[in-house]
């Protein structure tokens, strides 16, 4: 068996990163385009509702909690609960309206 090589990390200067163009936002100041994003929280903290809400707003180009949204294609993978998305998607518009109302109070 071949000897495993250690993984090498290369340090980069920050200067080139500062020259990067501003991000294109799918949801203004929340969800950038072209990046892998993670939605994380405690059990029962409405992560799935949030994900469904994001997807519904992105797919329809509707504001999310008062923030501009760039309409785009979405993919929602229900890896944790294959039977849950239908009910959650039906509740999505109500949850989005509730989140928006709470964010403007």
C-alpha positions, 0 to 999 in steps of 0.5 A: 500500500502506498504511503499517504501524503500529508495534506498541504495547505497554502497560505494566501495573502488577503490583498488579492481577496480584497480585489474580488468583485462584490458578491451577487446576492440571491437574497440581499445580504443573506444568500450569495450566488456561487457559494455553498451555503449552510443553514444550521440550527437546533432541532425545531428551530424552523430550518426546514421552513426557512429553506422552503421559504427561501426556495419559494421566494427564489423560484418566484422572484418574490421578496423574502422578509423585505429583502430583494431576491434574484429569481433563479432555479432552485433545488430542495433536497429533503434528505432528513424527511422525504415525506415532509416537503409537500406539507411544508411547501403548502405552508411556505407562503404563510410562513414567509408572510409571518417572517416578513411581518415579524422582521418589520416590527 
